[in-house]
Amino acid sequence: MKTAAQTKPPKPRFKKGDSVFVIAGKSKGQSGEVLKVDWKRSVVLVKGVNLLKKHTKPRRQGEQGGIIPMEGPIHVSNVLPLDPATRKGVRKLKPAAAGG
């Protein structure tokens, strides 16, 4: 039997800078750019999507605390690559036409 450390992580479908479309969860229907990919946890951070509010305390004299909106992780199964032509999520992107 294989342990979690011995199993291979899933094949990367996204990388930093890709455009993705969210298909499930509270941010369903939104799209954005991938900021970070964590393949060990199988999650991505998407710019402006799944915003959480982080409460911070002032750490130094004169610094202000407050509520900071930040992106939360989304599981890779809940996002699809964004087709630039249709602006919708697609299961498989068609290869670019070979012009020559």
PDB file as gemmi writes it, atoms N, CA and C in Angstrom:
CRYST1    1.000    1.000    1.000  90.00  90.00  90.00 P 1                      
ATOM      1  N   MET A   1       0.845  -1.171   0.000  1.00  0.00           N  
ATOM      2  CA  MET A   1       0.000   0.000   0.000  1.00  0.00           C  
ATOM      3  C   MET A   1       0.895   1.240   0.000  1.00  0.00           C  
ATOM      4  N   LYS A   2       0.505   2.252  -0.803  1.00  0.00           N  
ATOM      5  CA  LYS A   2       1.280   3.482  -0.896  1.00  0.00           C  
ATOM      6  C   LYS A   2       0.798   4.473   0.154  1.00  0.00           C  
ATOM      7  N   THR A   3       1.756   5.201   0.704  1.00  0.00           N  
ATOM      8  CA  THR A   3       1.399   6.259   1.645  1.00  0.00           C  
ATOM      9  C   THR A   3       1.203   7.563   0.860  1.00  0.00           C  
ATOM     10  N   ALA A   4       0.732   8.580   1.530  1.00  0.00           N  
ATOM     11  CA  ALA A   4       0.492   9.865   0.876  1.00  0.00           C  
ATOM     12  C   ALA A   4       1.784  10.452   0.317  1.00  0.00           C  
ATOM     13  N   ALA A   5       2.898  10.203   0.985  1.00  0.00           N  
ATOM     14  CA  ALA A   5       4.178  10.741   0.531  1.00  0.00           C  
ATOM     15  C   ALA A   5       4.659  10.041  -0.736  1.00  0.00           C  
ATOM     16  N   GLN A   6       4.219   8.799  -0.971  1.00  0.00           N  
ATOM     17  CA  GLN A   6       4.675   8.041  -2.129  1.00  0.00           C  
ATOM     18  C   GLN A   6       3.817   8.271  -3.368  1.00  0.00           C  
ATOM     19  N   THR A   7       2.619   8.777  -3.204  1.00  0.00           N  
ATOM     20  CA  THR A   7       1.763   9.005  -4.364  1.00  0.00           C  
ATOM     21  C   THR A   7       2.185  10.280  -5.077  1.00  0.00           C  
ATOM     22  N   LYS A   8       2.066  10.277  -6.388  1.00  0.00           N  
ATOM     23  CA  LYS A   8       2.440  11.444  -7.164  1.00  0.00           C  
ATOM     24  C   LYS A   8       1.344  12.500  -7.076  1.00  0.00           C  
ATOM     25  N   PRO A   9       1.718  13.785  -7.031  1.00  0.00           N  
ATOM     26  CA  PRO A   9       0.692  14.833  -7.050  1.00  0.00           C  
ATOM     27  C   PRO A   9      -0.005  14.833  -8.407  1.00  0.00           C  
ATOM     28  N   PRO A  10      -1.217  15.394  -8.488  1.00  0.00           N  
ATOM     29  CA  PRO A  10      -1.929  15.402  -9.764  1.00  0.00           C  
ATOM     30  C   PRO A  10      -1.188  16.205 -10.823  1.00  0.00           C  
ATOM     31  N   LYS A  11      -1.469  15.892 -12.083  1.00  0.00           N  
ATOM     32  CA  LYS A  11      -0.825  16.585 -13.193  1.00  0.00           C  
ATOM     33  C   LYS A  11      -1.235  18.056 -13.187  1.00  0.00           C  
ATOM     34  N   PRO A  12      -0.279  18.982 -13.236  1.00  0.00           N  
ATOM     35  CA  PRO A  12      -0.620  20.406 -13.191  1.00  0.00           C  
ATOM     36  C   PRO A  12      -1.451  20.826 -14.407  1.00  0.00           C  
ATOM     37  N   ARG A  13      -2.615  21.417 -14.143  1.00  0.00           N  
ATOM     38  CA  ARG A  13      -3.469  21.945 -15.212  1.00  0.00           C  
ATOM     39  C   ARG A  13      -3.365  23.459 -15.270  1.00  0.00           C  
ATOM     40  N   PHE A  14      -2.886  24.070 -14.186  1.00  0.00           N  
ATOM     41  CA  PHE A  14      -2.816  25.519 -14.101  1.00  0.00           C  
ATOM     42  C   PHE A  14      -1.425  25.937 -13.662  1.00  0.00           C  
ATOM     43  N   LYS A  15      -1.056  27.134 -14.031  1.00  0.00           N  
ATOM     44  CA  LYS A  15       0.178  27.714 -13.532  1.00  0.00           C  
ATOM     45  C   LYS A  15      -0.090  29.185 -13.229  1.00  0.00           C  
ATOM     46  N   LYS A  16       0.823  29.809 -12.527  1.00  0.00           N  
ATOM     47  CA  LYS A  16       0.684  31.210 -12.157  1.00  0.00           C  
ATOM     48  C   LYS A  16       0.518  32.063 -13.417  1.00  0.00           C  
ATOM     49  N   GLY A  17      -0.497  32.933 -13.388  1.00  0.00           N  
ATOM     50  CA  GLY A  17      -0.738  33.813 -14.530  1.00  0.00           C  
ATOM     51  C   GLY A  17      -1.836  33.338 -15.461  1.00  0.00           C  
ATOM     52  N   ASP A  18      -2.266  32.074 -15.356  1.00  0.00           N  
ATOM     53  CA  ASP A  18      -3.353  31.562 -16.188  1.00  0.00           C  
ATOM     54  C   ASP A  18      -4.672  32.213 -15.793  1.00  0.00           C  
ATOM     55  N   SER A  19      -5.592  32.318 -16.746  1.00  0.00           N  
ATOM     56  CA  SER A  19      -6.941  32.792 -16.457  1.00  0.00           C  
ATOM     57  C   SER A  19      -7.836  31.589 -16.227  1.00  0.00           C  
ATOM     58  N   VAL A  20      -8.633  31.645 -15.154  1.00  0.00           N  
ATOM     59  CA  VAL A  20      -9.506  30.519 -14.816  1.00  0.00           C  
ATOM     60  C   VAL A  20     -10.924  31.011 -14.551  1.00  0.00           C  
ATOM     61  N   PHE A  21     -11.886  30.076 -14.627  1.00  0.00           N  
ATOM     62  CA  PHE A  21     -13.301  30.332 -14.407  1.00  0.00           C  
ATOM     63  C   PHE A  21     -13.757  29.414 -13.277  1.00  0.00           C  
ATOM     64  N   VAL A  22     -14.420  29.962 -12.249  1.00  0.00           N  
ATOM     65  CA  VAL A  22     -14.860  29.178 -11.095  1.00  0.00           C  
ATOM     66  C   VAL A  22     -16.216  28.554 -11.414  1.00  0.00           C  
ATOM     67  N   ILE A  23     -16.343  27.222 -11.234  1.00  0.00           N  
ATOM     68  CA  ILE A  23     -17.573  26.519 -11.589  1.00  0.00           C  
ATOM     69  C   ILE A  23     -18.363  26.038 -10.377  1.00  0.00           C  
ATOM     70  N   ALA A  24     -17.812  26.176  -9.170  1.00  0.00           N  
ATOM     71  CA  ALA A  24     -18.525  25.702  -7.980  1.00  0.00           C  
ATOM     72  C   ALA A  24     -18.112  26.529  -6.767  1.00  0.00           C  
ATOM     73  N   GLY A  25     -18.987  26.572  -5.767  1.00  0.00           N  
ATOM     74  CA  GLY A  25     -18.694  27.283  -4.533  1.00  0.00           C  
ATOM     75  C   GLY A  25     -19.354  28.649  -4.500  1.00  0.00           C  
ATOM     76  N   LYS A  26     -19.020  29.429  -3.470  1.00  0.00           N  
ATOM     77  CA  LYS A  26     -19.670  30.730  -3.304  1.00  0.00           C  
ATOM     78  C   LYS A  26     -19.251  31.740  -4.368  1.00  0.00           C  
ATOM     79  N   SER A  27     -18.151  31.507  -5.052  1.00  0.00           N  
ATOM     80  CA  SER A  27     -17.676  32.412  -6.102  1.00  0.00           C  
ATOM     81  C   SER A  27     -17.981  31.874  -7.495  1.00  0.00           C  
ATOM     82  N   LYS A  28     -18.966  31.006  -7.604  1.00  0.00           N  
ATOM     83  CA  LYS A  28     -19.320  30.392  -8.883  1.00  0.00           C  
ATOM     84  C   LYS A  28     -19.658  31.470  -9.916  1.00  0.00           C  
ATOM     85  N   GLY A  29     -19.092  31.309 -11.130  1.00  0.00           N  
ATOM     86  CA  GLY A  29     -19.363  32.246 -12.209  1.00  0.00           C  
ATOM     87  C   GLY A  29     -18.342  33.355 -12.344  1.00  0.00           C  
ATOM     88  N   GLN A  30     -17.431  33.485 -11.380  1.00  0.00           N  
ATOM     89  CA  GLN A  30     -16.413  34.527 -11.445  1.00  0.00           C  
ATOM     90  C   GLN A  30     -15.166  33.994 -12.142  1.00  0.00           C  
ATOM     91  N   SER A  31     -14.372  34.912 -12.658  1.00  0.00           N  
ATOM     92  CA  SER A  31     -13.122  34.511 -13.294  1.00  0.00           C  
ATOM     93  C   SER A  31     -12.009  35.429 -12.822  1.00  0.00           C  
ATOM     94  N   GLY A  32     -10.785  34.969 -12.961  1.00  0.00           N  
ATOM     95  CA  GLY A  32      -9.642  35.762 -12.538  1.00  0.00           C  
ATOM     96  C   GLY A  32      -8.336  35.089 -12.905  1.00  0.00           C  
ATOM     97  N   GLU A  33      -7.258  35.706 -12.469  1.00  0.00           N  
ATOM     98  CA  GLU A  33      -5.909  35.235 -12.776  1.00  0.00           C  
ATOM     99  C   GLU A  33      -5.363  34.438 -11.598  1.00  0.00           C  
ATOM    100  N   VAL A  34      -4.681  33.341 -11.879  1.00  0.00           N  
ATOM    101  CA  VAL A  34      -4.095  32.502 -10.834  1.00  0.00           C  
ATOM    102  C   VAL A  34      -2.898  33.232 -10.227  1.00  0.00           C  
ATOM    103  N   LEU A  35      -2.926  33.404  -8.886  1.00  0.00           N  
ATOM    104  CA  LEU A  35      -1.825  34.046  -8.174  1.00  0.00           C  
ATOM    105  C   LEU A  35      -0.824  33.025  -7.652  1.00  0.00           C  
ATOM    106  N   LYS A  36      -1.338  31.861  -7.215  1.00  0.00           N  
ATOM    107  CA  LYS A  36      -0.483  30.849  -6.606  1.00  0.00           C  
ATOM    108  C   LYS A  36      -1.129  29.482  -6.778  1.00  0.00           C  
ATOM    109  N   VAL A  37      -0.297  28.465  -6.972  1.00  0.00           N  
ATOM    110  CA  VAL A  37      -0.778  27.088  -7.097  1.00  0.00           C  
ATOM    111  C   VAL A  37      -0.073  26.239  -6.052  1.00  0.00           C  
ATOM    112  N   ASP A  38      -0.838  25.463  -5.283  1.00  0.00           N  
ATOM    113  CA  ASP A  38      -0.270  24.546  -4.291  1.00  0.00           C  
ATOM    114  C   ASP A  38      -0.729  23.136  -4.647  1.00  0.00           C  
ATOM    115  N   TRP A  39       0.166  22.371  -5.311  1.00  0.00           N  
ATOM    116  CA  TRP A  39      -0.225  21.032  -5.774  1.00  0.00           C  
ATOM    117  C   TRP A  39      -0.215  20.002  -4.663  1.00  0.00           C  
ATOM    118  N   LYS A  40       0.446  20.269  -3.557  1.00  0.00           N  
ATOM    119  CA  LYS A  40       0.386  19.330  -2.431  1.00  0.00           C  
ATOM    120  C   LYS A  40      -1.010  19.310  -1.838  1.00  0.00           C  
ATOM    121  N   ARG A  41      -1.645  20.508  -1.760  1.00  0.00           N  
ATOM    122  CA  ARG A  41      -3.011  20.609  -1.228  1.00  0.00           C  
ATOM    123  C   ARG A  41      -4.054  20.634  -2.331  1.00  0.00           C  
ATOM    124  N   SER A  42      -3.624  20.688  -3.597  1.00  0.00           N  
ATOM    125  CA  SER A  42      -4.506  20.749  -4.770  1.00  0.00           C  
ATOM    126  C   SER A  42      -5.428  21.961  -4.730  1.00  0.00           C  
ATOM    127  N   VAL A  43      -4.855  23.134  -4.427  1.00  0.00           N  
ATOM    128  CA  VAL A  43      -5.639  24.366  -4.387  1.00  0.00           C  
ATOM    129  C   VAL A  43      -4.945  25.460  -5.189  1.00  0.00           C  
ATOM    130  N   VAL A  44      -5.740  26.453  -5.622  1.00  0.00           N  
ATOM    131  CA  VAL A  44      -5.207  27.627  -6.307  1.00  0.00           C  
ATOM    132  C   VAL A  44      -5.751  28.876  -5.629  1.00  0.00           C  
ATOM    133  N   LEU A  45      -5.000  29.972  -5.713  1.00  0.00           N  
ATOM    134  CA  LEU A  45      -5.463  31.284  -5.267  1.00  0.00           C  
ATOM    135  C   LEU A  45      -5.737  32.093  -6.525  1.00  0.00           C  
ATOM    136  N   VAL A  46      -6.953  32.646  -6.633  1.00  0.00           N  
ATOM    137  CA  VAL A  46      -7.353  33.388  -7.816  1.00  0.00           C  
ATOM    138  C   VAL A  46      -7.593  34.842  -7.424  1.00  0.00           C  
ATOM    139  N   LYS A  47      -7.029  35.773  -8.177  1.00  0.00           N  
ATOM    140  CA  LYS A  47      -7.099  37.198  -7.877  1.00  0.00           C  
ATOM    141  C   LYS A  47      -8.554  37.690  -7.894  1.00  0.00           C  
ATOM    142  N   GLY A  48      -8.990  38.269  -6.766  1.00  0.00           N  
ATOM    143  CA  GLY A  48     -10.323  38.849  -6.664  1.00  0.00           C  
ATOM    144  C   GLY A  48     -11.457  37.864  -6.498  1.00  0.00           C  
ATOM    145  N   VAL A  49     -11.150  36.590  -6.269  1.00  0.00           N  
ATOM    146  CA  VAL A  49     -12.177  35.551  -6.143  1.00  0.00           C  
ATOM    147  C   VAL A  49     -12.044  34.875  -4.784  1.00  0.00           C  
ATOM    148  N   ASN A  50     -13.169  34.487  -4.183  1.00  0.00           N  
ATOM    149  CA  ASN A  50     -13.213  33.831  -2.875  1.00  0.00           C  
ATOM    150  C   ASN A  50     -12.539  34.706  -1.819  1.00  0.00           C  
ATOM    151  N   LEU A  51     -12.988  35.963  -1.750  1.00  0.00           N  
ATOM    152  CA  LEU A  51     -12.381  36.917  -0.824  1.00  0.00           C  
ATOM    153  C   LEU A  51     -12.786  36.617   0.616  1.00  0.00           C  
ATOM    154  N   LEU A  52     -11.794  36.575   1.491  1.00  0.00           N  
ATOM    155  CA  LEU A  52     -11.983  36.383   2.917  1.00  0.00           C  
ATOM    156  C   LEU A  52     -11.550  37.667   3.612  1.00  0.00           C  
ATOM    157  N   LYS A  53     -12.006  37.864   4.834  1.00  0.00           N  
ATOM    158  CA  LYS A  53     -11.611  39.055   5.583  1.00  0.00           C  
ATOM    159  C   LYS A  53     -10.720  38.640   6.740  1.00  0.00           C  
ATOM    160  N   LYS A  54      -9.506  39.165   6.743  1.00  0.00           N  
ATOM    161  CA  LYS A  54      -8.547  38.852   7.795  1.00  0.00           C  
ATOM    162  C   LYS A  54      -8.486  40.031   8.758  1.00  0.00           C  
ATOM    163  N   HIS A  55      -8.704  39.770  10.041  1.00  0.00           N  
ATOM    164  CA  HIS A  55      -8.656  40.808  11.063  1.00  0.00           C  
ATOM    165  C   HIS A  55      -7.237  40.882  11.610  1.00  0.00           C  
ATOM    166  N   THR A  56      -6.648  42.074  11.553  1.00  0.00           N  
ATOM    167  CA  THR A  56      -5.268  42.239  12.012  1.00  0.00           C  
ATOM    168  C   THR A  56      -5.204  43.224  13.169  1.00  0.00           C  
ATOM    169  N   LYS A  57      -4.270  42.963  14.073  1.00  0.00           N  
ATOM    170  CA  LYS A  57      -4.019  43.860  15.203  1.00  0.00           C  
ATOM    171  C   LYS A  57      -2.813  44.724  14.872  1.00  0.00           C  
ATOM    172  N   PRO A  58      -2.748  45.917  15.430  1.00  0.00           N  
ATOM    173  CA  PRO A  58      -1.541  46.723  15.226  1.00  0.00           C  
ATOM    174  C   PRO A  58      -0.350  46.040  15.905  1.00  0.00           C  
ATOM    175  N   ARG A  59       0.764  45.957  15.206  1.00  0.00           N  
ATOM    176  CA  ARG A  59       1.947  45.266  15.728  1.00  0.00           C  
ATOM    177  C   ARG A  59       2.966  46.228  16.315  1.00  0.00           C  
ATOM    178  N   ARG A  60       3.017  47.456  15.825  1.00  0.00           N  
ATOM    179  CA  ARG A  60       3.998  48.438  16.299  1.00  0.00           C  
ATOM    180  C   ARG A  60       3.278  49.696  16.753  1.00  0.00           C  
ATOM    181  N   GLN A  61       4.014  50.523  17.470  1.00  0.00           N  
ATOM    182  CA  GLN A  61       3.481  51.806  17.919  1.00  0.00           C  
ATOM    183  C   GLN A  61       3.112  52.656  16.702  1.00  0.00           C  
ATOM    184  N   GLY A  62       1.881  53.142  16.655  1.00  0.00           N  
ATOM    185  CA  GLY A  62       1.437  54.000  15.558  1.00  0.00           C  
ATOM    186  C   GLY A  62       0.869  53.255  14.368  1.00  0.00           C  
ATOM    187  N   GLU A  63       1.019  51.936  14.309  1.00  0.00           N  
ATOM    188  CA  GLU A  63       0.472  51.154  13.213  1.00  0.00           C  
ATOM    189  C   GLU A  63      -1.012  50.916  13.457  1.00  0.00           C  
ATOM    190  N   GLN A  64      -1.782  50.844  12.380  1.00  0.00           N  
ATOM    191  CA  GLN A  64      -3.211  50.629  12.520  1.00  0.00           C  
ATOM    192  C   GLN A  64      -3.581  49.191  12.240  1.00  0.00           C  
ATOM    193  N   GLY A  65      -4.522  48.680  12.987  1.00  0.00           N  
ATOM    194  CA  GLY A  65      -5.092  47.376  12.711  1.00  0.00           C  
ATOM    195  C   GLY A  65      -6.279  47.560  11.780  1.00  0.00           C  
ATOM    196  N   GLY A  66      -6.927  46.481  11.436  1.00  0.00           N  
ATOM    197  CA  GLY A  66      -8.100  46.610  10.578  1.00  0.00           C  
ATOM    198  C   GLY A  66      -8.512  45.286   9.981  1.00  0.00           C  
ATOM    199  N   ILE A  67      -9.416  45.373   9.036  1.00  0.00           N  
ATOM    200  CA  ILE A  67      -9.925  44.195   8.339  1.00  0.00           C  
ATOM    201  C   ILE A  67      -9.399  44.252   6.908  1.00  0.00           C  
ATOM    202  N   ILE A  68      -8.643  43.231   6.520  1.00  0.00           N  
ATOM    203  CA  ILE A  68      -8.002  43.201   5.209  1.00  0.00           C  
ATOM    204  C   ILE A  68      -8.642  42.111   4.363  1.00  0.00           C  
ATOM    205  N   PRO A  69      -9.206  42.448   3.188  1.00  0.00           N  
ATOM    206  CA  PRO A  69      -9.718  41.395   2.303  1.00  0.00           C  
ATOM    207  C   PRO A  69      -8.548  40.677   1.631  1.00  0.00           C  
ATOM    208  N   MET A  70      -8.626  39.351   1.591  1.00  0.00           N  
ATOM    209  CA  MET A  70      -7.584  38.558   0.940  1.00  0.00           C  
ATOM    210  C   MET A  70      -8.212  37.355   0.255  1.00  0.00           C  
ATOM    211  N   GLU A  71      -7.524  36.815  -0.746  1.00  0.00           N  
ATOM    212  CA  GLU A  71      -8.028  35.674  -1.489  1.00  0.00           C  
ATOM    213  C   GLU A  71      -7.868  34.402  -0.676  1.00  0.00           C  
ATOM    214  N   GLY A  72      -8.892  33.549  -0.724  1.00  0.00           N  
ATOM    215  CA  GLY A  72      -8.831  32.246  -0.085  1.00  0.00           C  
ATOM    216  C   GLY A  72      -8.590  31.169  -1.128  1.00  0.00           C  
ATOM    217  N   PRO A  73      -8.151  29.989  -0.706  1.00  0.00           N  
ATOM    218  CA  PRO A  73      -7.868  28.921  -1.658  1.00  0.00           C  
ATOM    219  C   PRO A  73      -9.145  28.322  -2.250  1.00  0.00           C  
ATOM    220  N   ILE A  74      -9.042  27.864  -3.491  1.00  0.00           N  
ATOM    221  CA  ILE A  74     -10.125  27.167  -4.178  1.00  0.00           C  
ATOM    222  C   ILE A  74      -9.556  25.852  -4.679  1.00  0.00           C  
ATOM    223  N   HIS A  75     -10.275  24.755  -4.475  1.00  0.00           N  
ATOM    224  CA  HIS A  75      -9.807  23.453  -4.932  1.00  0.00           C  
ATOM    225  C   HIS A  75      -9.747  23.439  -6.454  1.00  0.00           C  
ATOM    226  N   VAL A  76      -8.745  22.752  -7.014  1.00  0.00           N  
ATOM    227  CA  VAL A  76      -8.541  22.756  -8.462  1.00  0.00           C  
ATOM    228  C   VAL A  76      -9.710  22.130  -9.212  1.00  0.00           C  
ATOM    229  N   SER A  77     -10.490  21.273  -8.560  1.00  0.00           N  
ATOM    230  CA  SER A  77     -11.639  20.666  -9.226  1.00  0.00           C  
ATOM    231  C   SER A  77     -12.772  21.658  -9.426  1.00  0.00           C  
ATOM    232  N   ASN A  78     -12.704  22.825  -8.754  1.00  0.00           N  
ATOM    233  CA  ASN A  78     -13.764  23.825  -8.855  1.00  0.00           C  
ATOM    234  C   ASN A  78     -13.435  24.964  -9.817  1.00  0.00           C  
ATOM    235  N   VAL A  79     -12.336  24.836 -10.561  1.00  0.00           N  
ATOM    236  CA  VAL A  79     -11.984  25.849 -11.550  1.00  0.00           C  
ATOM    237  C   VAL A  79     -11.667  25.190 -12.886  1.00  0.00           C  
ATOM    238  N   LEU A  80     -11.921  25.937 -13.966  1.00  0.00           N  
ATOM    239  CA  LEU A  80     -11.623  25.480 -15.319  1.00  0.00           C  
ATOM    240  C   LEU A  80     -10.777  26.534 -16.017  1.00  0.00           C  
ATOM    241  N   PRO A  81      -9.972  26.116 -16.998  1.00  0.00           N  
ATOM    242  CA  PRO A  81      -9.248  27.120 -17.791  1.00  0.00           C  
ATOM    243  C   PRO A  81     -10.244  28.009 -18.521  1.00  0.00           C  
ATOM    244  N   LEU A  82      -9.907  29.277 -18.669  1.00  0.00           N  
ATOM    245  CA  LEU A  82     -10.795  30.244 -19.312  1.00  0.00           C  
ATOM    246  C   LEU A  82     -10.440  30.342 -20.784  1.00  0.00           C  
ATOM    247  N   ASP A  83     -11.447  30.160 -21.661  1.00  0.00           N  
ATOM    248  CA  ASP A  83     -11.259  30.305 -23.100  1.00  0.00           C  
ATOM    249  C   ASP A  83     -11.323  31.792 -23.436  1.00  0.00           C  
ATOM    250  N   PRO A  84     -10.243  32.385 -23.970  1.00  0.00           N  
ATOM    251  CA  PRO A  84     -10.247  33.825 -24.212  1.00  0.00           C  
ATOM    252  C   PRO A  84     -11.277  34.259 -25.249  1.00  0.00           C  
ATOM    253  N   ALA A  85     -11.642  33.382 -26.174  1.00  0.00           N  
ATOM    254  CA  ALA A  85     -12.587  33.755 -27.229  1.00  0.00           C  
ATOM    255  C   ALA A  85     -14.012  33.860 -26.692  1.00  0.00           C  
ATOM    256  N   THR A  86     -14.437  32.887 -25.886  1.00  0.00           N  
ATOM    257  CA  THR A  86     -15.826  32.867 -25.399  1.00  0.00           C  
ATOM    258  C   THR A  86     -15.978  33.426 -23.998  1.00  0.00           C  
ATOM    259  N   ARG A  87     -14.850  33.650 -23.280  1.00  0.00           N  
ATOM    260  CA  ARG A  87     -14.851  34.128 -21.885  1.00  0.00           C  
ATOM    261  C   ARG A  87     -15.611  33.178 -20.966  1.00  0.00           C  
ATOM    262  N   LYS A  88     -15.568  31.860 -21.263  1.00  0.00           N  
ATOM    263  CA  LYS A  88     -16.199  30.852 -20.425  1.00  0.00           C  
ATOM    264  C   LYS A  88     -15.183  29.762 -20.124  1.00  0.00           C  
ATOM    265  N   GLY A  89     -15.477  28.966 -19.102  1.00  0.00           N  
ATOM    266  CA  GLY A  89     -14.598  27.869 -18.753  1.00  0.00           C  
ATOM    267  C   GLY A  89     -14.764  26.719 -19.731  1.00  0.00           C  
ATOM    268  N   VAL A  90     -13.676  26.065 -20.070  1.00  0.00           N  
ATOM    269  CA  VAL A  90     -13.712  24.929 -20.987  1.00  0.00           C  
ATOM    270  C   VAL A  90     -12.935  23.777 -20.382  1.00  0.00           C  
ATOM    271  N   ARG A  91     -13.382  22.571 -20.669  1.00  0.00           N  
ATOM    272  CA  ARG A  91     -12.696  21.388 -20.145  1.00  0.00           C  
ATOM    273  C   ARG A  91     -11.344  21.197 -20.829  1.00  0.00           C  
ATOM    274  N   LYS A  92     -11.315  21.417 -22.154  1.00  0.00           N  
ATOM    275  CA  LYS A  92     -10.068  21.294 -22.897  1.00  0.00           C  
ATOM    276  C   LYS A  92      -9.924  22.500 -23.804  1.00  0.00           C  
ATOM    277  N   LEU A  93      -8.785  23.163 -23.707  1.00  0.00           N  
ATOM    278  CA  LEU A  93      -8.514  24.294 -24.592  1.00  0.00           C  
ATOM    279  C   LEU A  93      -8.093  23.773 -25.950  1.00  0.00           C  
ATOM    280  N   LYS A  94      -8.617  24.385 -27.005  1.00  0.00           N  
ATOM    281  CA  LYS A  94      -8.225  23.995 -28.348  1.00  0.00           C  
ATOM    282  C   LYS A  94      -6.858  24.606 -28.628  1.00  0.00           C  
ATOM    283  N   PRO A  95      -5.976  23.857 -29.281  1.00  0.00           N  
ATOM    284  CA  PRO A  95      -4.657  24.415 -29.583  1.00  0.00           C  
ATOM    285  C   PRO A  95      -4.788  25.579 -30.557  1.00  0.00           C  
ATOM    286  N   ALA A  96      -3.868  26.530 -30.445  1.00  0.00           N  
ATOM    287  CA  ALA A  96      -3.891  27.699 -31.317  1.00  0.00           C  
ATOM    288  C   ALA A  96      -3.648  27.256 -32.761  1.00  0.00           C  
ATOM    289  N   ALA A  97      -4.333  27.917 -33.683  1.00  0.00           N  
ATOM    290  CA  ALA A  97      -4.183  27.566 -35.097  1.00  0.00           C  
ATOM    291  C   ALA A  97      -2.760  27.845 -35.544  1.00  0.00           C  
ATOM    292  N   ALA A  98      -2.199  26.891 -36.261  1.00  0.00           N  
ATOM    293  CA  ALA A  98      -0.823  27.035 -36.737  1.00  0.00           C  
ATOM    294  C   ALA A  98      -0.825  27.906 -37.987  1.00  0.00           C  
ATOM    295  N   GLY A  99      -0.365  29.108 -37.842  1.00  0.00           N  
ATOM    296  CA  GLY A  99      -0.290  30.017 -39.002  1.00  0.00           C  
ATOM    297  C   GLY A  99       1.118  30.018 -39.558  1.00  0.00           C  
ATOM    298  N   GLY A 100       1.226  29.832 -40.850  1.00  0.00           N  
ATOM    299  CA  GLY A 100       2.578  29.777 -41.307  1.00  0.00           C  
ATOM    300  C   GLY A 100       2.719  30.177 -42.661  1.00  0.00           C  
TER     301      GLY A 100                                                      
END                                                                             
